[in-house]
């Protein structure tokens, strides 16, 4: 009976310690990635127009740009792998930029634009 009480006390102690939620910050390291998603196809062939469309699409999903003034972030976008990868810059800004890139529905390039934008860098400097 004494063994059962000790085991029960140990179980209660372990299970109550396990019930406490610990808040942990997700650490963003160079090479961390998030998926990107495509929306409608872009059928034009104007590189400048497509680059502007990409920028405005991601900016639309980016909140509180004034919060990050003076900071910079560089993301590598790989259209084939459909990933936005943290390259360098302020961690907080890069987390916000990666969330915006993940939330946005990027216009999917076709034809020659697909090759031109296979891999590119986005620089955030609000």
N, CA, C and O of each residue as an XYZ file, in Angstrom:
504
protein
N       0.825     -1.193      0.000
C       0.000      0.000      0.000
C       0.872      1.261      0.000
O       0.559      2.250     -0.663
N       1.968      1.201      0.757
C       2.867      2.339      0.832
C       3.493      2.616     -0.541
O       3.683      3.774     -0.914
N       3.812      1.558     -1.288
C       4.399      1.700     -2.626
C       3.397      2.368     -3.561
O       3.768      3.226     -4.362
N       2.128      1.977     -3.462
C       1.097      2.560     -4.325
C       0.951      4.053     -4.043
O       0.819      4.850     -4.971
N       0.973      4.437     -2.752
C       0.867      5.856     -2.406
C       2.056      6.651     -2.945
O       1.883      7.766     -3.438
N       3.249      6.089     -2.855
C       4.442      6.773     -3.374
C       4.353      6.925     -4.884
O       4.681      7.979     -5.429
N       3.906      5.865     -5.563
C       3.759      5.934     -7.015
C       2.695      6.949     -7.405
O       2.875      7.720     -8.347
N       1.574      6.943     -6.665
C       0.502      7.885     -6.942
C       0.970      9.325     -6.708
O       0.660     10.213     -7.502
N       1.704      9.555     -5.637
C       2.228     10.894     -5.350
C       3.206     11.331     -6.438
O       3.188     12.488     -6.856
N       4.052     10.421     -6.898
C       5.006     10.739     -7.964
C       4.264     11.046     -9.260
O       4.643     11.970     -9.980
N       3.213     10.287     -9.570
C       2.432     10.504    -10.787
C       1.754     11.869    -10.755
O       1.763     12.590    -11.753
N       1.168     12.225     -9.616
C       0.497     13.520     -9.480
C       1.510     14.651     -9.635
O       1.228     15.656    -10.288
N       2.677     14.488     -9.040
C       3.716     15.511     -9.127
C       4.174     15.693    -10.577
O       4.299     16.822    -11.051
N       4.421     14.596    -11.271
C       4.875     14.650    -12.663
C       3.789     15.222    -13.560
O       4.063     16.084    -14.395
N       2.550     14.746    -13.394
C       1.483     15.198    -14.286
C       1.128     16.660    -14.048
O       0.777     17.364    -14.995
N       1.209     17.134    -12.809
C       0.889     18.544    -12.579
C       1.993     19.445    -13.120
O       1.713     20.556    -13.569
N       3.220     18.993    -13.085
C       4.311     19.781    -13.666
C       4.172     19.832    -15.176
O       4.503     20.841    -15.799
N       3.688     18.761    -15.762
C       3.524     18.710    -17.210
C       2.354     19.531    -17.705
O       2.277     19.831    -18.896
N       1.438     19.904    -16.820
C       0.268     20.663    -17.237
C       0.557     22.150    -17.381
O      -0.218     22.876    -18.003
N       1.660     22.605    -16.814
C       1.979     24.019    -16.922
C       2.468     24.309    -18.335
O       3.391     23.668    -18.836
N       1.838     25.273    -18.953
C       2.255     25.647    -20.299
C       3.388     26.647    -20.214
O       3.312     27.643    -19.495
N       4.428     26.363    -20.956
C       5.545     27.282    -21.012
C       5.488     28.005    -22.340
O       5.372     27.384    -23.397
N       5.570     29.308    -22.278
C       5.534     30.100    -23.504
C       6.959     30.198    -24.038
O       7.845     30.747    -23.382
N       7.165     29.663    -25.228
C       8.486     29.727    -25.826
C       8.406     30.499    -27.129
O       7.492     30.307    -27.931
N       9.362     31.359    -27.320
C       9.448     32.123    -28.555
C      10.059     31.236    -29.624
O      11.017     30.508    -29.368
N       9.504     31.302    -30.809
C      10.077     30.578    -31.931
C      11.321     31.340    -32.365
O      11.253     32.532    -32.664
N      12.447     30.656    -32.399
C      13.695     31.297    -32.773
C      13.832     31.265    -34.289
O      13.711     30.213    -34.916
N      14.083     32.416    -34.858
C      14.246     32.526    -36.303
C      15.736     32.532    -36.612
O      16.469     33.417    -36.169
N      16.172     31.550    -37.366
C      17.570     31.436    -37.745
C      17.710     31.588    -39.249
O      16.776     31.292    -39.994
N      18.882     32.051    -39.705
C      19.088     32.071    -41.154
C      18.816     30.684    -41.736
O      19.304     29.680    -41.218
N      18.055     30.640    -42.787
C      17.667     29.365    -43.389
C      16.269     28.922    -42.997
O      15.734     27.982    -43.584
N      15.655     29.594    -41.994
C      14.275     29.271    -41.623
C      13.357     29.642    -42.781
O      13.533     30.687    -43.407
N      12.377     28.787    -43.065
C      11.498     29.011    -44.218
C      10.031     28.885    -43.855
O       9.664     28.233    -42.878
N       9.203     29.526    -44.669
C       7.747     29.359    -44.605
C       7.261     29.103    -46.028
O       7.898     29.530    -46.992
N       6.140     28.411    -46.158
C       5.614     28.175    -47.508
C       5.002     29.451    -48.090
O       4.457     30.283    -47.365
N       5.105     29.584    -49.399
C       4.402     30.664    -50.096
C       3.309     30.030    -50.944
O       3.388     28.859    -51.316
N       2.298     30.818    -51.239
C       1.141     30.290    -51.965
C       0.851     31.170    -53.175
O       1.048     32.385    -53.149
N       0.386     30.530    -54.219
C       0.036     31.261    -55.434
C      -1.465     31.452    -55.520
O      -2.247     30.615    -55.068
N      -1.844     32.566    -56.106
C      -3.239     32.858    -56.404
C      -3.442     32.711    -57.898
O      -3.149     31.666    -58.479
N      -3.945     33.763    -58.511
C      -4.209     33.727    -59.951
C      -2.909     33.784    -60.746
O      -1.892     34.284    -60.267
N      -2.961     33.267    -61.957
C      -1.797     33.309    -62.845
C      -1.633     34.715    -63.416
O      -2.610     35.389    -63.745
N      -0.385     35.136    -63.525
C      -0.064     36.397    -64.188
C       0.355     36.034    -65.606
O       1.374     35.371    -65.798
N      -0.403     36.453    -66.584
C      -0.148     36.055    -67.967
C       0.606     37.107    -68.766
O       0.920     36.891    -69.937
N       0.898     38.243    -68.146
C       1.659     39.275    -68.841
C       3.124     38.874    -68.970
O       3.529     37.803    -68.515
N       3.916     39.748    -69.596
C       5.337     39.449    -69.730
C       6.223     40.633    -69.350
O       7.399     40.670    -69.710
N       5.666     41.591    -68.632
C       6.398     42.782    -68.212
C       7.041     42.528    -66.845
O       6.348     42.407    -65.835
N       8.371     42.448    -66.829
C       9.101     42.141    -65.595
C       8.854     43.200    -64.529
O       8.607     42.859    -63.372
N       8.916     44.465    -64.893
C       8.719     45.549    -63.925
C       7.303     45.512    -63.335
O       7.122     45.688    -62.130
N       6.327     45.286    -64.175
C       4.942     45.213    -63.710
C       4.758     44.038    -62.750
O       4.088     44.168    -61.725
N       5.350     42.897    -63.083
C       5.219     41.724    -62.215
C       5.918     41.957    -60.873
O       5.381     41.590    -59.828
N       7.110     42.563    -60.893
C       7.830     42.850    -59.649
C       7.013     43.781    -58.759
O       6.951     43.588    -57.544
N       6.390     44.784    -59.359
C       5.534     45.708    -58.608
C       4.326     44.977    -58.032
O       3.934     45.224    -56.891
N       3.747     44.094    -58.805
C       2.597     43.314    -58.348
C       2.975     42.419    -57.168
O       2.210     42.303    -56.210
N       4.148     41.787    -57.230
C       4.634     40.975    -56.105
C       4.777     41.833    -54.854
O       4.296     41.471    -53.781
N       5.443     42.971    -55.005
C       5.691     43.844    -53.862
C       4.387     44.309    -53.222
O       4.239     44.247    -52.002
N       3.447     44.772    -54.033
C       2.187     45.272    -53.466
C       1.351     44.148    -52.858
O       0.648     44.368    -51.872
N       1.417     42.957    -53.427
C       0.674     41.822    -52.864
C       1.176     41.487    -51.466
O       0.380     41.246    -50.558
N       2.491     41.471    -51.292
C       3.055     41.162    -49.971
C       2.841     42.333    -49.017
O       2.537     42.118    -47.844
N       2.993     43.562    -49.494
C       2.761     44.733    -48.639
C       1.341     44.756    -48.090
O       1.121     45.182    -46.956
N       0.392     44.308    -48.872
C      -1.004     44.273    -48.436
C      -1.179     43.372    -47.214
O      -2.044     43.625    -46.375
N      -0.359     42.316    -47.110
C      -0.444     41.385    -45.983
C       0.490     41.761    -44.841
O       0.514     41.078    -43.817
N       1.259     42.832    -44.995
C       2.235     43.255    -43.991
C       1.617     44.347    -43.128
O       1.217     45.398    -43.629
N       1.544     44.085    -41.821
C       0.900     45.027    -40.908
C       1.932     45.850    -40.132
O       3.040     45.385    -39.865
N       1.558     47.045    -39.787
C       2.349     47.962    -38.967
C       3.765     48.210    -39.488
O       4.728     48.006    -38.749
N       3.915     48.643    -40.735
C       5.265     48.893    -41.247
C       6.013     49.975    -40.464
O       7.241     49.940    -40.385
N       5.287     50.933    -39.885
C       5.955     52.007    -39.138
C       6.678     51.470    -37.899
O       7.621     52.093    -37.411
N       6.245     50.338    -37.402
C       6.866     49.711    -36.230
C       8.313     49.296    -36.517
O       9.121     49.172    -35.596
N       8.631     49.084    -37.786
C       9.936     48.534    -38.168
C      10.842     49.562    -38.847
O      11.846     49.187    -39.452
N      10.508     50.836    -38.758
C      11.325     51.861    -39.421
C      12.772     51.792    -38.949
O      13.052     51.647    -37.759
N      13.689     51.901    -39.919
C      15.113     51.855    -39.605
C      15.698     50.457    -39.581
O      16.910     50.299    -39.436
N      14.863     49.443    -39.718
C      15.333     48.056    -39.704
C      15.231     47.484    -41.118
O      14.480     47.987    -41.954
N      15.994     46.434    -41.367
C      15.964     45.798    -42.686
C      15.867     44.283    -42.542
O      16.189     43.714    -41.499
N      15.417     43.657    -43.609
C      15.287     42.200    -43.650
C      15.420     41.749    -45.100
O      14.918     42.405    -46.013
N      16.090     40.643    -45.298
C      16.227     40.068    -46.633
C      15.660     38.651    -46.627
O      16.074     37.806    -45.834
N      14.703     38.407    -47.529
C      14.120     37.076    -47.702
C      14.457     36.567    -49.095
O      14.445     37.323    -50.066
N      14.755     35.290    -49.177
C      14.978     34.640    -50.472
C      13.692     33.910    -50.838
O      13.188     33.100    -50.061
N      13.166     34.200    -52.018
C      11.937     33.561    -52.484
C      12.301     32.544    -53.559
O      12.939     32.883    -54.556
N      11.894     31.308    -53.350
C      12.120     30.250    -54.335
C      10.753     29.801    -54.834
O      10.007     29.136    -54.116
N      10.435     30.169    -56.066
C       9.120     29.857    -56.639
C       8.953     28.362    -56.899
O       7.849     27.832    -56.775
N      10.052     27.672    -57.263
C       9.950     26.240    -57.534
C       9.629     25.458    -56.263
O       8.772     24.575    -56.266
N      10.330     25.794    -55.174
C      10.093     25.109    -53.900
C       8.929     25.718    -53.131
O       8.452     25.146    -52.151
N       8.477     26.890    -53.585
C       7.389     27.624    -52.930
C       7.724     27.935    -51.473
O       6.962     27.638    -50.553
N       8.914     28.554    -51.302
C       9.391     28.886    -49.967
C       9.904     30.317    -49.902
O      10.491     30.832    -50.853
N       9.667     30.948    -48.747
C      10.304     32.215    -48.400
C      11.276     31.887    -47.273
O      10.876     31.350    -46.240
N      12.551     32.208    -47.471
C      13.593     31.830    -46.523
C      14.268     33.069    -45.948
O      14.628     33.992    -46.679
N      14.434     33.075    -44.629
C      15.113     34.173    -43.937
C      16.594     34.132    -44.289
O      17.263     33.120    -44.080
N      17.100     35.239    -44.824
C      18.517     35.342    -45.178
C      19.281     36.156    -44.136
O      20.282     35.690    -43.590
N      18.805     37.379    -43.860
C      19.506     38.237    -42.907
C      18.602     39.397    -42.499
O      17.577     39.667    -43.126
N      19.015     40.072    -41.429
C      18.293     41.260    -40.994
C      17.674     41.124    -39.619
O      17.873     40.130    -38.919
N      16.927     42.137    -39.252
C      16.263     42.192    -37.950
C      15.290     41.024    -37.794
O      14.429     40.806    -38.646
N      15.430     40.287    -36.717
C      14.627     39.077    -36.517
C      13.138     39.391    -36.442
O      12.335     38.705    -37.074
N      12.758     40.408    -35.688
C      11.337     40.753    -35.570
C      10.731     41.145    -36.901
O       9.643     40.690    -37.256
N      11.439     41.994    -37.638
C      10.960     42.405    -38.957
C      10.878     41.203    -39.889
O       9.909     41.064    -40.635
N      11.878     40.341    -39.855
C      11.870     39.167    -40.737
C      10.723     38.217    -40.395
O      10.129     37.613    -41.289
N      10.411     38.084    -39.109
C       9.257     37.252    -38.742
C       7.979     37.849    -39.319
O       7.144     37.125    -39.861
N       7.826     39.163    -39.205
C       6.636     39.827    -39.754
C       6.604     39.706    -41.276
O       5.546     39.474    -41.861
N       7.761     39.862    -41.914
C       7.836     39.751    -43.374
C       7.517     38.330    -43.839
O       6.841     38.142    -44.850
N       8.004     37.333    -43.101
C       7.727     35.941    -43.470
C       6.247     35.618    -43.295
O       5.670     34.888    -44.102
N       5.636     36.155    -42.251
C       4.193     35.959    -42.070
C       3.418     36.580    -43.223
O       2.460     35.995    -43.726
N       3.843     37.773    -43.639
C       3.176     38.449    -44.757
C       3.348     37.659    -46.047
O       2.399     37.508    -46.816
N       4.557     37.153    -46.287
C       4.817     36.366    -47.502
C       4.004     35.076    -47.497
O       3.510     34.640    -48.537
N       3.868     34.471    -46.322
C       3.097     33.222    -46.215
C       1.599     33.481    -46.394
O       0.891     32.672    -46.993
N       1.129     34.601    -45.875
C      -0.301     34.917    -45.938
C      -0.737     35.362    -47.336
O      -1.861     35.091    -47.758
N       0.156     36.042    -48.042
C      -0.169     36.589    -49.371
C      -0.410     35.473    -50.385
O       0.157     34.386    -50.280
N      -1.246     35.760    -51.349
C      -1.460     34.858    -52.493
C      -0.766     35.506    -53.683
O      -1.317     36.386    -54.343
N       0.453     35.051    -53.939
C       1.271     35.668    -54.975
C       0.753     35.335    -56.360
O       0.278     34.225    -56.602
N       0.844     36.288    -57.265
C       0.455     35.992    -58.646
C       1.459     34.992    -59.225
O       2.669     35.191    -59.120
N       0.965     33.941    -59.823
C       1.862     32.903    -60.350
C       2.371     33.305    -61.729
O       1.582     33.529    -62.647
N       3.707     33.397    -61.875
C       4.250     33.794    -63.172
C       4.171     32.650    -64.182
O       4.202     31.475    -63.817
N       4.070     33.016    -65.445
C       4.047     32.009    -66.506
C       5.131     32.348    -67.524
O       5.654     33.463    -67.534
N       5.459     31.404    -68.360
C       6.393     31.614    -69.457
C       7.761     32.084    -69.005
O       8.340     31.550    -68.059
N       8.272     33.100    -69.704
C       9.611     33.627    -69.429
C       9.717     34.248    -68.039
O      10.779     34.208    -67.417
N       8.626     34.816    -67.557
C       8.658     35.394    -66.206
C       8.923     34.322    -65.162
O       9.575     34.581    -64.150
N       8.427     33.139    -65.401
C       8.667     32.023    -64.472
C      10.168     31.805    -64.318
O      10.664     31.620    -63.207
N      10.883     31.827    -65.435
C      12.337     31.647    -65.383
C      13.028     32.836    -64.727
O      13.970     32.658    -63.955
N      12.567     34.049    -65.031
C      13.179     35.256    -64.476
C      12.990     35.353    -62.963
O      13.849     35.894    -62.266
N      11.880     34.837    -62.454
C      11.569     34.944    -61.029
C      11.632     33.594    -60.319
O      10.972     33.400    -59.298
N      12.410     32.674    -60.845
C      12.531     31.343    -60.220
C      13.031     31.489    -58.774
O      12.456     30.910    -57.853
N      14.093     32.259    -58.588
C      14.634     32.563    -57.265
C      15.001     34.042    -57.245
O      15.675     34.529    -58.153
N      14.560     34.755    -56.218
C      14.883     36.180    -56.109
C      14.857     36.586    -54.640
O      14.407     35.829    -53.780
N      15.341     37.777    -54.373
C      15.405     38.292    -53.006
C      14.440     39.452    -52.839
O      14.284     40.293    -53.725
N      13.800     39.476    -51.685
C      12.947     40.600    -51.299
C      13.639     41.324    -50.152
O      14.009     40.715    -49.149
N      13.806     42.607    -50.312
C      14.417     43.426    -49.267
C      13.320     44.246    -48.602
O      12.613     45.002    -49.268
N      13.181     44.097    -47.300
C      12.202     44.867    -46.529
C      12.952     45.955    -45.773
O      13.892     45.669    -45.032
N      12.536     47.195    -45.961
C      13.124     48.330    -45.259
C      12.040     49.391    -45.068
O      12.064     50.432    -45.725
N      11.096     49.128    -44.172
C       9.975     50.060    -43.976
C      10.440     51.440    -43.527
O       9.617     52.332    -43.321
